[in-house]
Amino acid sequence: MYILKKTTEAELNRVQVNIAKELASEKIIQELYEYIFSTRGKKTRALLCLLASKSSKIKSNKRVALASVIELLHTATLVHDDVVDESKRRRGMQSVNQVWTNSHSVLIGDFIYSKAFILMVKLNISSILDELANATNDIARGEIIQLSLFEKKQCITLDDLLKISYLKTGRLFEASAKTGAMLASNSKKEIKIFGLLGKALGTAFQIKDDILDYESRLDTGKTPLKDFREGKITFPLYFALQNASTKDKNFLLKKLGQPRLLKKDIKLIHQLIQTNETQKELSGLMNKYTNETLKYLNQLKHHPCYNELLYLINISHIRKI
Amino acid sequence: MYILKKTTEAELNRVQVNIAKELASEKIIQELYEYIFSTRGKKTRALLCLLASKSSKIKSNKRVALASVIELLHTATLVHDDVVDESKRRRGMQSVNQVWTNSHSVLIGDFIYSKAFILMVKLNISSILDELANATNDIARGEIIQLSLFEKKQCITLDDLLKISYLKTGRLFEASAKTGAMLASNSKKEIKIFGLLGKALGTAFQIKDDILDYESRLDTGKTPLKDFREGKITFPLYFALQNASTKDKNFLLKKLGQPRLLKKDIKLIHQLIQTNETQKELSGLMNKYTNETLKYLNQLKHHPCYNELLYLINISHIRKI
């Protein structure tokens, strides 16, 4: 069984402390900022960055600083996503747009984004800045493409879904691993392998997120069938639509995007997602990307964090939240 | 009479061309991006940057690149502001949130922000990156503080208004001038003077904007009394409230923030803003900041763009839109 080293856990805690320090002097910004960072989140991207940057050549402080930048960028996208998705809850709490307003979410998101840029400029490594600025741009690009797919519904292809998963999620995983490796001044080859590992892990992470959305109950802090209620076609629904009878397909498309669902509707939606065929295709896809991640990890056997990276991949694969 | 040189105007046009090149491959992003940049705007900040960066030591290409970054940052804030203010119009056209949705505005704003960061990373000058990341953060900070002032209403002080004007507007003017001077590798002293000039000019610019809001008619592409309808206390209203009788003051506070105003109400609001006392205080404040700008310009007599900077200050002072 692989677990995280105590030193890594301590570094992950320092990311949280580091972020909390970045307060503004104004009360309203303090309130918003503290509210957002009062829940810790999983910090998967920050952890990936900490592991990829491990090297005897680089100080822990710099690695924690880069991981904090990654976590800030990720949090800013979440805060803006809540406006886009009109989400009411985030990480088991009411979302910022619920406690305050959409305006507050937009602006505190911008505040956190630019805070991340301030911190990354301090690191003063041009290739890292370039990678993170491009990743941020790609995330926004992915979200906009996803918006326009709402209208496409039945014509969405698996390639569309994989592209969006990459841009929305895989891209920041890729950048977290790549910039980590860049910081450790690894060889070009190793930076490339870390990038590919991050990309595959991020895609697997998104597939798992989509699966969990159909399994989530209120006590996990998430609304059950949130994606479905928002009208999003994700991997589980995509396969279910492929496999369903015309009658069931029409039922799914009719209910898709309805915020309020009857208990019997929820039951039927669950049944249609839980068919053997759909579940087989889902786990096949999930395994494909986890195996790809492991394939790249296999090329990093000498890496000081090999075992911890294996832990991260395993835990991402089997996680329940 | 001072005017812009043809070479400067050509450079300003190249900013527009430069920005238009930064398209993504996806149709929806192209549509949004082209819509936003189809109107040219005044490009005051980009012009300030072009003038401050003029030097025989630096190539025009780099100056146009930096001015494009400034214009992209400014545009991103406008797109997000439209969500915050629930604006229906921008630069004489329907705003993005009207033609598409709030979600599109949030995400295309993020897209443009990160595009600006990608381009500024290419310039590869650490002090410029630091200044622009900090300016972006301060703008968001200013907007959040402004939101929380809604509740303060009668207790707002002139210092509150000056602080917000600086953060919202003066800060990017300051950064435009400062980073321009940094690019031209000017002396520390000259960079500082340019920063102070930009800050004063930006504050004067915001005061003028606030004044114009009470003078604007539909044919300028702006909603008359837009700030007032949004519940914002700006400089004209601040002085009017100071000078009004208790009855008129109560009238103003009662109508403040109401999107729909009767013709007779609009007439009375205009009258209360147009009193001699309020107008005198407004032009006094405006002159104070324009004079401060001229004072700093006076320390730049040797600068190759002295006359053009004088033109920019004059035109900002007397502009009608």
Interface residues (C-beta under 8 A of the other chain):
Chain A: A24 E26 K27 I28 I29 L32 T77 H80 V83 V84 T101 N102 S103 H104 V106 L107 I108 G109 D110 F111 Y113 S114 K115 F117 I118 V121 K122 N124 S126 L129 D130 A133 N134 T136 N137 I139 A140 R141 E143 I144 I145 L147 S148
Chain B: A24 E26 K27 I28 I29 L32 T77 H80 V83 V84 T101 N102 S103 H104 V106 L107 I108 G109 D110 F111 Y113 S114 K115 F117 I118 V121 K122 N124 S126 L129 D130 A133 N134 T136 N137 I139 A140 R141 E143 I144 I145 L147 S148
